[in-house]
Structures are given as C-alpha cells and as structure tokens.
Amino acid sequence: MKESIKIELRDLVKRFPMGTKEFTALKGLSFSVMGGEFAGLVGPSGSGKSTLLNIVGSLDSPSEGSALVLGRDIGRLSHAEAARLRNHHIGFIFQTYNLLPVYTAYENVEFPLLLLRMGSAERKKAVMEALEWVGLAEKVKSRPAQMSGGECQRVAIARAIVKHPELVLADEPTANLDADNSHHILKTMVKINRELGTTFLFATHDEKVIGYLRRIIRLSDGLLHSDNLVEPINGED
C-alpha cells in the first residue's frame, strides 16, 4: 500500500525582520516527505534546518508559499489549531532534552497525555509502554538530575512517542551525547520507525545521525542543495 504524504512544501519562503531590513532564511523550498520515512535535513549552521523544522512543527508559519503537514496548511492555522496539531499528532525531540527537572521520568513522559485528557489507566499503560520501548522501565521514579545524558534523551524520545504521533521532529538530538549514547539513541529511533511506522524528520549536521538516515535532504543558505535516498551506513542490524 502506498504511504500517504505527511509533509508537502511548495515554494516555501521564510523571512525575519532585521532592523530596517529582512533576512530570508528559506528561499523557495519544495519537496514532500512520505509516511514512514527516516529523513534528515542536513546542512551547516545557518542553512535553514531549524527554521524549516519549526514551520513543519507548526511553531512558526511561512512568509510565502505553503507547508502542508498531515493534511493541514500551517500558514492558515490559528494558534489553537496549531496547538491541537502538535498535541495530538507531532512529537518533538530536542538536543537539550527539555525535561521538567522536578518531574520523574514517568511524569515527564505522561505530561503530553495530560493535555489529551486521557484516562489514568490508559495513561499508565501508554507511559510504561513508551519507557519500555526506550529501555528505561526501571527509571520511572528517577528525576533528570539522577540520570545520565543518554538516559535523559531516551526519556525525551519516550515522551515524543507516547501518544503514537504520526510525525516525530528531531532537532540535533545527539548534539550533547557521546558516540556510544548517540548510537544507542539512534538505534532506538530506527526501531520505533520500523515497528510503529512513525515518520521521522531530523535537522542535523552530525555525521553519526547522517549514517542512519534513509533520505538526506541537504540545505545550503536556505536553498535545497540535493535530495537523495540513501542506504544507511548504520542501523542495519
């Protein structure tokens, strides 16, 4: 069965005011991402990766052109509609983990489900399943300060997938991790992608991440430089 289009960008432009002038971060990007892809926006700092990821995640909107994400036109969404799209259908993984320091691993993973007003029994089942997916079921009562950086990022992955989103956006998810932890994290995401069919889109310039991608979308100075399907170097256990 043919996978549906999850992201469709058409002549996407993003400008930011800079004093009396404007800075154009994205300069007419057009491409699509299909369901189940494990793809990455690759390029140096300043190439437009994070700006594009923010638009896809409905955290920002285009200046021109369109960004259709899971069938919704990001530029036409109200703040409430954008929040609903994020809360129900998109998971986020950041390089700084963004865990709530006073919450346990269980509570951090549970938090997105509270926004969905899910019943307590259903929440518990989903949280434990997500923590088991990332190999941290024994850390339910641990707080971020009691865990390693790799464990904190695995909690962040569990939080991103606990609601079984259609799309996960990962912005430099291994930037603060050593090589061993990076590979552990990336193999976990490959497993989730394969077994749950979750679509992943990364923003990265980390060669470790690039080695796991099955599609590399290279950006340069806000432009699409190349877009290629590739055989992953890593992750083929």
N, C-alpha and C positions, 0 to 999 in steps of 0.2 A: 504494500500500500504506500502510495506517495505521501511523504510528510508534508504538512502544511507550512506555509511561510510564517515565521514568528516575527521577523523584523524586515521591514521593507523601507529603504531610504531612497528618496527621489530628489536629486538636485539640492541636497541639504546644505544650508549655509547657516553659520552661527557667527554673529558679530558681538563684540563687547565694547562699550564706550571706554575711551581712554582720554580723559580730559576733554579737549575740544574735538578729538578725532575718534576713530573707531579702529579696533583691531579685529581682523577676520580670522577666527580660529579654524573654521571649517569652510571649505571653498567649493561647494557643489558636489558633495559625495552622493553616489548612487550605488547601492548593492542590496542584496537580500540575504537573510540567514534562515535556513530551513529548520524545522523541528528536529531535535536530536543531534544537532551539530555540536562539535567541540572546537570552537573557533577562537581566534585571538586577533585583536587589534594590536599590531606590532609597530613600534617606531620609537625614536628618541623622545626625550622630554621636549614638550612644545609642539609635538606633531599633531595634537588634537585628539589623542586617545581618550583621555579622561573627560574632555568636553563631550565627545560623542557618547561615551558610556552614560554620562549624566542625562543626556537627552533621551537615550533609549530607556533609561530607568525612570523617566518622567519626572526627574528632579529639575529639569530645565526644558526649554522649548526652542524650536528653530527660529531663526530670523527670517529665513526664506526656505522654500521647498517643504518637503513633508517627511515625517517619520511615523510610519505605521508600526505599532508594536502590539502583537497579539490582537490584531484587528482594530486597534484604537489609534486614531490620529492624535499624536501627542500635542500638536500645536493647537488643537481645538478642545482639549480637556480643561475643565475647571479645576481649581485646586482640590476640591473634594473628589472629583472623578479620578484625578491623577493619584491621589492618596489611596483610593479604593483599588486601582490597578496595581499599585505597589504592594499593598497589604495582602491582596488575595493571590496575585499571580507572579510576582517577581521576588527573587531572593538576592540579597547583596552580600558580598564578601569584600572586606577592605583590608589594606595592608596593616592597619593599626588595630585590627580585631573589633574595636568599638563595643567591647563588652561592658556591661554595667558592673563596676567594681564591687558594689555591696551585695550583688546577687550571686547565688551559686550557679554552677554550670546548668543545673536543671532549670532554675528560674530564668536565666538568660535565654535558653532555648525555648522556654514556654512563652516568653513575652509576646512574640508575634501572634500566637494563638489567642491570647487575651484580647487582642484587637479584633479578632474574628468572632469573639463571643462564643467560643466553643465550650461545650460542657466539660466538667472537671475530669471525668473518667476518660473521655475521648482525648483530652489534652494530655493526660498522663501517658496513655498508650502511644500517642504520636511523639512525645518528647523522648520517652525511653527508646522507641524505635530509632529515632534520629541519632541519639547518643550511641546506641549500639552500632549504627552504620559507620560512625567515625571512631569506634573502638574506645569509647570513654564512659561506658555504662557504670564503671566503678567510681567515677568522679562526680556523681550527681550533686554531692554536698560541698564540693570544693569551690572556692571563690577564685577569681582570676589571679590574685596575688599568690595563691597556693599552687598554681600550675605553671608549667613551662610555656615558652612562647609557642611551641608547636602544638601543645595541648589547647592553649587559648584559641589558636587558629582553627583547630578541629571543632571546638565548641562553636566558633563563628560559622563554620560550614554546617554544623547541625542546625543552628538557628536559621540559616538560609534555606535549608531543605525541609524543615519540619512541617511546613504547610504544603509540601509537594508542589512547589511552583512550576510553572511551565518553563520559566526562564531564570537562570542564575547569572548575575553580572559580577565579575571578579576583577577588582582594580588592584593590580600589583600584589596578589595575595601572598607571595612568598618573599617580599622585599625585606622583611625583618627576621627571616628564618635562615638557619644554616642549611647546608646541602642535604643532609640526611632528613631533616624535618621537612624541607621543601619537597623532596621526592615522596615522602610519606603522604603529605597533604595532596599532592597532585595525583597520586595513585588512588587516593580516596575519591577524588572528584571524577576520575576516569571511571571508577566502579559505579558511582552514582549515575553518571551519564549513560553508561551501558545498560545498567539493570533497571533504572527508573525511566530512562528515555528523556531525562532533563536536558534542555538546551543550555549550553554554557557559552558565554562570550567574555573573554578576558581583555583587559588592557594591560600590556606588559612590554618591557624591553629585556626581561630576564631570560637568558638562554635556557635555563632549566625548564621554565614554563614552555617556551617555544618548542622544546623537544617532545612535548606531549601533545601538541596541537595537531588536529587533522585538517585544519584550514588556517592559512596565515594571510591576514588582510593587512598589508603594510601601508602605513600612512607616512607622509612626509610634508611638513609645512601646511597641514590642513587639506592636503590632496590625497587621493587614492593612488598610491605608487604601484601596487601589484596586488593580486588576489589569486591565491593558488591553493588547491587541495594538495595535501602532502601526506606521506607516510610517516607516522610518528617515530621518532628516534627512540623514545622511551615509552613505558607503559604497556608494552605488548607482552605481558606475562603468559 
